[in-house]
């Protein structure tokens, strides 16, 4: 299929860039390069995340046919690749809720913990972790109920906390994250394969780091909770204040000999999109794959840069594409609004652009989900605000309600690819022609 022209079909061109970014992050045959040889003993596969089903399918296909393998991976509802669901392999894949954990995730985490019993130094554990594991691998620490964990998770999601802050709290209130799963696996050899969805690709932040040492502390978690005004049950607070909920740290002997491999990252996806844009003769500029901050404010900054390029041809020559990634945040100020990071970014961007000619913007999450909605993101065009006004939509008021989904839906500008079976987080592309 030929690449849509950025000049005559900017929407199709931007969608092609997004699809290239997603395709780069979907685990496939390349996973074989990260697998160790079969061990003397058992091979156990454990994992969690929105890419978990696809990672399990790829590992199963790459592992020698005659070599025994078993295990359990938990992924988001509807995120098991259809072929693997129709014909399951050696690794069982179950589904649970994201971004707020449910009892299915709790049961899956309990089963994963039970599978680690009796492992020996002759055994191999392959741990497949990707974004979403923080919610999908739900095993609250002793004295904390699932309902309490759900309430804390919801408060964190609405608070505007950065992903590393949220995961610091999550891992300290968990019995399986923050390195605890790896500790359960001792003395077996542990090899962790990661798909990064976090700025900086820190293994201890991805999925709250179930199989890697944790450098954060209970005191850090308490400071974060205080910073965002999040209340927690007395039992949880006592555990944090006493240090009883502390996580395994770097240097712990239980991590000795463990291997960690990054098999997909946000930068790799941005590079794939950039390569495709260059095929169309368009200049490409990657700002960063580590952008954080309030989504609407990040949108305004992107708009200011795009507007300057469009009007002055500086600091980048036209035509060009500006790419960025990372994980922005949304501080929820109003009840009842719909939308996620991508659409909130885009609405802030559209308001700041004020219909700037020849500027088209796509923002979408590579997991196919913007927040908890059925879209990955949306597209802004020079006519977005005019079309919205004609439909009776007031952009600033909608943004104040955190209701960006219901701004872009009636315009027909949502991007809804369905499950992508991977997750390397935010993807943003600004086309200036």
C-alpha positions, 0 to 999 in steps of 0.5 A, a space after each residue: 500500500 502506498 503512503 498517503 501524501 502529506 499534502 493531499 491527505 494529511 489525515 491519512 499520512 498521520 495515521 500511517 505514521 501512527 500505525 508504523 509506530 505501533 507496528 514497531 512495538 508489537 512483539 514478533 519473531 525478533 523476540 528470539 534474540 533475547 531468549 536464553 537457551 533452555 535450562 536443565 530444569 523447568 521453564 516457567 513463563 510469568 507476565 503481565 501488561 497490555 502487551 502480555 498476550 502478544 509477548 506470550 505468543 511471540 515467546 511460545 513461537 520462538 521457543 524450541 518445539 521440543 523444549 518444555 514450557 508452561 506459565 501464566 500471563 495476564 493482560 487487559 480484557 480483549 488484548 489476547 491476540 486473536 490467533 493465540 486465543 483461537 489456538 492457545 499455546 504452552 503459555 496460559 493467557 488470562 484477562 483482567 481490568 485496566 487501569 483500575 484492578 479487579 478481582 480477575 487480576 487479583 486471582 491471576 496474581 495469586 496464581 502467578 505467585 503460587 507457580 513460583 513455589 518449588 523453583 530451583 537453581 536449575 529452573 528458568 523463569 521468563 518474565 514478560 512485563 509491559 505497561 499496565 502490569 501495575 493494575 493487572 497484577 493485583 496483589 495488595 499487601 497484607 492488611 490492604 483489601 482490593 477495594 482499598 487498592 482500587 480506591 487508591 488507584 482511582 485517586 492516583 489516576 485523577 491526581 495528575 501524578 507522574 507515572 513514576 510517582 504513581 508506581 512508587 505508591 503502587 509497588 509499596 502497597 503490593 505483595 508482588 510488585 517492586 521486585 517481590 515477584 523476582 524474590 519469590 522466584 529465587 533461586 531460579 534464573 530470571 530473565 525479564 523481557 520489557 516493553 517500555 511505556 515510561 519516560 526514560 525506560 527505567 525498568 523499575 518503573 515499567 509495570 511497577 517493576 515486579 522483577 527488578 530491585 526498587 530504589 524508591 522507599 516507603 518515605 517516598 511513597 508517603 511524600 507522594 501521597 501527601 503531595 497530591 492529598 490522597 488518603 489511604 487506610 490506616 493499615 497501609 499508612 502504618 505499614 509505610 510509616 514503619 517500613 514494613 512495606 519496604 521493597 527489595 533493594 539493589 544489591 539484594 542477593 535474590 537478584 544475583 545473575 538476573 537479566 533484563 532486556 528491553 525489547 521495545 521502547 518509545 524511541 524505537 517507535 518514533 524512529 519507525 514513524 520518522 523513517 516512514 515520513 522521510 520516505 515521503 520527502 518530509 523533514 522529521 524532528 524528534 523532540 523527545 520520547 520522555 515528555 511529561 507534564 499536564 497534557 493541555 499545557 504540553 499541547 499549548 507548547 507544541 502548538 506554539 512551536 508548530 505555529 512559529 514553524 508555519 509562519 516563519 520556517 524556523 527553527 525547522 524548514 517546511 514541510 516537516 513533521 515534529 514527533 514526540 512521545 512520553 507520558 503526560 498527565 491529566 488532573 481531573 477537575 470535573 466529574 462526568 467528563 470523558 477523555 484521556 491524555 491524548 484528547 486533552 493534549 489535542 484540545 489544548 493544542 487546538 485552542 492554542 493553534 486557533 486554526 493555523 493553516 497547514 498544521 495538522 496534529 495527531 496524538 494517540 496512545 500506542 495501546 489503543 486506549 486513551 484513558 478508559 475510552 474506546 479511542 486511542 486519540 484524535 486528530 486536529 486540523 486547521 478547521 477543527 475549531 470552526 467545525 466545533 463552533 458550527 456544532 455548538 461546541 465551545 472548546 474552552 468550556 469542554 476543556 474545563 470539563 475534561 470532556 475532550 472525547 465528546 469534543 472530537 467524537 461529533 467531529 468524526 476526528 477520533 482515532 480508534 484502532 481497537 486493541 493494538 496488543 502493545 504499549 509504548 505510550 504517547 505518540 504525537 505527530 505534528 505535520 506542517 506543510 
